[in-house]
Amino acid sequence: MHPMVDSVLERAGDLMRILVVDDNVELAENVAELLEDEGHAITVAFSADQALLLLKEGADRTPCFDAALLDVRMDGMDGVELLGHLRRCCPSMTCVMMTAFSRDERLDTARELGARRVLAKPFAPDALLSALCDAA
């Protein structure tokens, strides 16, 4: 297992349930594969609306995710608006934003809504694991 993840596991006390939301299908699947290889339980959504539907469908059966990785800019509802919804339904969820636009005005709003970290795309696997570790 990766040393960064060991730190997350010590802090979380168990493997993390992570929601990955990005309209870039290839990126979302690559992130999911990396995190699954590290032993985490991953759910992928390719839009904010799909993520909300997954949360609504699982609300009666499954507790909230431990963490969410959210793309800032997506068609339809963006990641910052989704973050607002997540903060209301799952206030203890750790949220990390992902963006290819480092000077995005939406990042200030994301931080105000409780995003713990912002990860600049493209990112290395170690940067992703570090962001989750720091945010946990």
C-alpha positions in Angstrom: 0.0 0.0 0.0 1.2 3.6 -0.7 2.6 5.4 2.4 0.3 8.4 1.9 -2.7 6.1 2.1 -1.4 4.6 5.3 -1.7 8.0 6.9 -5.3 8.4 5.6 -6.2 5.0 6.9 -4.8 5.7 10.3 -6.8 9.0 10.5 -10.0 7.5 9.1 -9.6 4.3 11.0 -10.7 2.2 8.0 -10.8 2.3 4.2 -12.5 5.3 2.7 -15.8 5.4 0.7 -15.0 8.0 -2.0 -17.3 9.6 -4.6 -15.5 10.7 -7.8 -17.4 13.2 -9.9 -16.0 14.3 -13.2 -17.5 14.7 -16.7 -14.1 13.6 -18.2 -14.9 9.8 -18.3 -11.3 8.7 -18.8 -10.0 10.8 -15.9 -12.8 9.7 -13.6 -12.1 6.1 -14.4 -8.4 6.5 -13.9 -8.8 8.1 -10.5 -11.3 5.4 -9.5 -8.9 2.7 -10.6 -6.0 4.3 -8.6 -8.0 4.6 -5.5 -9.5 1.1 -5.8 -6.0 -0.3 -6.2 -5.2 1.4 -2.8 -8.2 -0.5 -1.3 -10.8 2.2 -1.2 -14.5 1.8 -2.1 -15.2 4.1 -5.1 -18.4 5.3 -6.7 -18.1 7.3 -10.0 -20.5 9.8 -11.4 -20.0 11.6 -14.7 -22.1 14.6 -13.8 -23.3 16.4 -10.7 -26.9 15.4 -11.4 -25.8 11.7 -11.6 -24.0 12.2 -8.2 -27.0 13.6 -6.6 -29.2 10.8 -7.9 -26.7 8.2 -6.5 -26.8 10.0 -3.1 -30.6 10.1 -3.2 -30.9 6.4 -4.2 -28.5 5.3 -1.5 -29.7 7.6 1.3 -31.8 4.9 2.9 -29.3 2.1 2.7 -25.8 3.6 2.9 -24.3 6.3 5.0 -22.7 9.3 3.3 -19.3 8.9 1.6 -16.2 9.7 3.6 -14.8 11.9 0.8 -15.7 13.3 -2.6 -13.4 14.4 -5.4 -15.3 16.9 -7.5 -14.5 18.5 -10.8 -15.1 22.3 -10.7 -16.2 22.8 -14.2 -18.8 20.4 -15.7 -21.7 20.8 -18.1 -25.0 21.5 -16.3 -24.5 21.8 -12.5 -20.9 22.5 -11.8 -18.8 21.0 -9.0 -19.1 24.0 -6.7 -22.9 23.9 -6.8 -22.7 20.1 -6.2 -20.4 20.9 -3.2 -23.2 23.1 -1.7 -25.6 20.2 -2.0 -23.1 17.7 -0.4 -22.4 20.1 2.5 -26.2 20.1 3.3 -26.8 16.4 3.0 -23.4 15.1 4.3 -21.8 17.8 6.3 -18.9 15.6 7.6 -17.9 14.5 4.1 -14.3 15.6 3.1 -14.4 17.4 -0.3 -11.5 17.9 -2.6 -12.0 20.0 -5.8 -10.2 19.2 -9.1 -9.7 21.8 -11.8 -7.6 22.5 -14.9 -8.3 26.2 -14.3 -6.0 27.5 -11.4 -7.4 31.0 -11.6 -11.1 30.1 -11.4 -13.2 32.5 -9.4 -15.4 29.5 -8.4 -12.5 28.2 -6.3 -13.1 30.9 -3.6 -16.7 29.9 -3.4 -15.7 26.2 -3.1 -13.4 27.1 -0.2 -16.1 29.1 1.5 -18.4 26.1 1.2 -15.8 23.9 2.9 -13.7 22.3 0.1 -10.6 21.1 2.0 -8.2 21.1 -1.0 -8.0 22.1 -4.6 -6.1 19.7 -6.9 -4.8 21.2 -10.2 -5.2 19.0 -13.3 -3.3 17.2 -14.6 -2.0 15.7 -11.4 0.3 12.8 -10.5 -1.1 9.9 -8.5 1.0 10.9 -5.5 -0.6 14.4 -5.6 -4.1 12.8 -5.5 -3.2 10.6 -2.6 -1.6 13.5 -0.8 -4.6 15.7 -1.3 -6.9 13.0 0.3 -4.4 12.5 3.1 -4.2 16.3 3.8 -8.0 16.7 3.6 -8.9 13.8 5.8 
